[in-house]
Amino acid sequence: MSVKPNGLARAAVRFKPASFAGTFVALMMSALVVAACGVLLETSIRASVPAERYANAPVVAAADQSARVVADTVDGPEETAYPLPDTARVDAGLAAKAAGVPGAATAVPDFTFPVHGGDGPAGALTGHGWGSHAFT
């Protein structure tokens, strides 16, 4: 069975070029939207930050990095969190308290401090105390 062209598409392009161009632009834009959604889906699937510093630690305790303010409103108390300008630290005495918990093998505090190593491209670095080197 052979298909014989009837010339309808050629006539549509010849007599209504604006409609052909509009259809072409609409198809290109829809293909662009579908491709953008595919890129977003692919990046969300592959986006993961692997644990590096504490990969071997079974439990990590950290301080809350925001200040919480509770205000009384008409609907009841409302809590608002504000990020702290500097890194909040956990008290070093908490490690000794955590080590005394039944079932805990050890508790190691990690002390971090800024390291300024000149004007190189690395900028400011973060140093860690030797106590937590077992987890790296």
Phi, psi and omega in degrees: 000121180258143180260126181257123180293142181258357176081010182293318180294318179296321179292323179294321179290322183289316187266340180225070183291330180294321179293323176295316180295320178297318177295318179297315179295319179297319178294320179294319179294320179293323175295323177295318179295317179296319178295319179296319177296322177296319178295317178297319178296316181295319180289328178288331177288319184272348184284109175207144178251110181289149176290128181245303187290315185245038184295326183264002180275128180288328181221137176234127177252132181224156178283153176291128185267024177215150175268133183251131180240128178254125180240141176278126178238179179296324181275001182117184181294138180233128182259133178236135180253133177241130180294142179282146181288339180230165181290126177282140183248153175270141179299136182296333178293341179293330178295318178295322178293320179291327179292335180277356179289134179301132180096350179273125179285312180201161175226127185237120175282144178248118178261124178248148180209149180285143178238122178253112186248047177094196184257024182291177182290342182289330180073213181280137179245169177242126177261154180233149177289161183288343183299329184260016181291343179292339183268354183270000000 
